[in-house]
Structure formats: structure tokens, C-alpha cells
Amino acid sequence: MPAFSTDRLRAILGQDPRPARLWIAYSGGCDSHVLLHACVALRATLEFTLSAIHIDHGLHPNAGTWARHCRAVCDQLDVEYHERKVQIDRAPGESLEALARTARQRVFADCLGPGDWLATAQHRDDQAETLLLALLRGSGVHGLAAMPARAPLGAGVLIRPLLGCAQADLRAYAEQHRLRWIEDPSNEDLGFDRNLLRHRIMPVLRQRWPSAATTIARSASHCAEAAALIDTMADERLPTVAGSRPGTLSAARLSALAPERARALLRRWLAQHGVRPPAATRLETILSDVLSARADASPLVAWEGCELRRYRDDLFALAPLPSRPEGELRWDGRKPLRLPQGLGTLSLEVDDAGRAVSSQWQPMRVCFGSSGVFGLPGVFGSPGLRCRRLNRPSRSLKHLFQQAGIPSWLRPYMPLLLDAQGELLAVAGVAGCGSAHPHPHLWQRLRWEGHPWTSFDCLSEPLEINLNPRREA
């Protein structure tokens, strides 16, 4: 492999389509400084806007000094500088390295606009370390593929243009151009797995096999090809095991497959939802327990960032449900009502005839299935709360939910609208209710938007409800 040079970088960045803006993930260390310096030399000929972004993790007392150094370097190179601070809350047993990496990725994704690229400075030695760590963690072929040279990120693209370069070549470039960089003392801390590999294991491997980093990185490339083939197969087969709702899988169809195919489809499906696949033990629990659960059961397998649930035959990959909302809200219906716990917004629309909300009816009460009504422990524990509609038999909440196909684990988050006297006016997204003597000018459309359950199309459809005014004596 030739030593690092701007010509080598030009061959990667000069491919079409080129980025509208190239962001450099700039830590201030040697590798990212080399990447930034080389991109500055190329920006005039490649005609892209160049920006640098520095993440302050707040984990070292010198973090402020490092940020000032990075700003000074960017000023000297005439590069637009951006700085972001992140807070890392570490629970016992959690990896600080993984938490910091996740925090960085979140910030980077937020910064990228359509057509933007983010370049990071991982090199061939980093790639070899990543594969070895994946082996030690028992990762599958996707984990052994290590770091891809290119991947989607937010609205843009993440690239790693230095993966083919040795760290020694980057250091030689830095010394040739007399660059000044930061040496983070945490890089010497052997308490971090990667540092232990870098300082204790890799030197021994290189002593016996001088090209160890190159050949290990080559194995990662082979694994990446195999992973791509598996993903292609999974993409072709996923429509054959689709569930009845958008974005779901059919438990029955998935359980009919050979276990290795079912695992591949589950992993690909989760990746399409932006979810990191679970550990092998949890994946086996999904195959053995969730797929075979009774149709009326509500099995759950949870891991970081995801809750896999089943309702009837459909499998759902959801973000962890928030805590159940308590209490109730008052709403006059004239302006949209933002619900707690990120549950979206309720609004009333005028009907097709342009009839507006009457000013004569009393404000409504908005509560949820986990909230108490009239001192009762919960709405679903109240046998008297029913949906009564003109010329139709009344229905219990349980019946309404079953008819609409709303899972039991979702029902406690459904907004319920009641009038001042406790009559049920509507269950958002499910049914409009009303008085036995509806007022002809008080039909409205209730819309529930911004909720996280996009698989349930009915929840965003407008409902006609009767807002029958009740004058106080």
C-alpha cells in the first residue's frame, strides 16, 4: 500500500456525486488533524464547503483546552468550526467507549443535511482492532465486517477515507507538515479494551506477523462482502414474511422458516428500523418464545433502544414505551393540545361544511387508560365508561380496542375525551362517541398526530365526534 497522500485522498473524495458540504470529525488528535489538513489542500479543486465539528464529551479536565486548540487550528486553516458538548450518563456495567461513540453519532447525524458527508479518521489499524474486538465479543458476520468505508448517517453520508492507510503513514504526513496535535492521555489507559489491544496485543501480533493489521483488515472486508450478500437475500425475502400492518413481521410466517433464515430476516428487519440487533440469547428467545406465544398473549423481549412486542400475529419493533401518563388535562378544543410523554397532539378540525367549534359547550377532559376517572383506579377498571352512539349499541372500551386491533400494551396510552359530566366523547384514533340527542351543528373531526405508533394507520385518521353542549343549571 502506498503511503498516505492528498492524491490518494483525492481519488476517494473526487468521485461523483461529490458532497455539497464535507464535515470533518475533528478531535484534535493526529489522525483527524491529518485528515483535516489534507482536505483543506483539496477543497479548491474539488469545490466543496469544508466544516469541522469537535465533540466535547466533558470527560477530561483538559477538554476546554482541547476545544480551544481545535478552534485555533480551524481559524488558521480557514475552516468553519463547530463545537458540540454532550453529556454521558453511565450506568453500572455500561461501556464508556460505547456510550461516547453513540453520543457522537447522534450529534453527527443531527448536523448532516441532504448531500452532506461526514469524514472520520479511522485507519487500517483501527479496523484491525475493531475486528478483533468483535471476535472477542462473539459477533456474527455483520460485526466482523467491522467499519464500513461508507454508510448512511442522518440525512447525509458517513465516509471513512483512511481505512486503507496505516497509522504510521498518517504520523509521517503529520511530521512532514509539522502539524501540532493533541495527545489524549486516556489513549494510554489499559482499562479500555481497545487500548489494551493496541498497546499490548497488536505489538505481539506484529512481531510474529508483520502484516497483521493489513491481513486482519482484509478479513473484515471479506466479512463485509458476506454480510452484504446476506442482507440482499434478506431484503428479497422480507416481503414474504410481512405482517398485517406496515413495518411488522408475521410470527407464523417467520416461524415456518429454518432458524438460520429466520435469524437473518430478524436482524435485517431490525436494522431497517434503525435498531441494533440483540445478543444471541435474546434473539433465540424471540424465535423460541415470542413466535410460539398464544395469539392472545403479549410477549416482550427488550434490549437497549428497542422493545420487540407481539400482538396477534404481528411483531413490532418499537422504541421503549414511556412511563404511563397520569392525571388528566382540560381542553377547550380551540387550539391543538400537546399530550405528555411525547404522545403527540390532539386537534379539532372543522367539518366539510365549515362548521366551527361552538362556544357554548364546556371544556373537555382528556385522560388516559392508566389515569383514574372519578376516583377509580383506572379507566379500564371502570365498567360504566362506555362509548354510546346514536342508534347504535353502546360498546365497552375493551370491545372498541379489540375491534380496532389496538394491542393491550398500547391501550393505556390512548387519549380519552370526556365531557364535564363524564360522558365519553371519543377514544382518539379509534371511535367517536356522543350523546343520544346530538346537536346538529356540533360535529367535529378529532385528529391525533405525532404519536410514535405509525404502524397503526387508524390512529391518525380524523374521527367525527359529537360535542353536545350541556348547560349548567
Protein Blocks (a to p, Z undefined) as FASTA:
>chain_A
ZZddfklmmmmmmpccddfbdcdddehpaklmmmmmmmmmmmmmnopacddddddehlaf
klmmmmmmmmmmmmmnopacddddddddddehiafklmmmmmmmmmmmmmpcghiacddf
bdfklmmmmmmmmmmnopafklmnmpafbdcehjbccddfklmpcfklmmmmmmmnopac
dddfklmmmkbmklmmmmmmmmmmmmmmmmlmmmmmmmmmmmmmmmmmmmmmmmmmmmmm
ccfbehiacfklmmmpcfklmmmmmmmmmmmnopacddfklmmmmmmmmmmpcfkbccdd
ddehiacddehjbccdddddddddehjdddehlaccddehhnajadddddfkopacdfkb
ccdddddfkbceehiabfklmmklccddehiacddfklmmmmnopafklmmmpccdddfk
opafbdghiaccddfbdcfklcccdddehiablmlmmlmpccdddddddddZZ
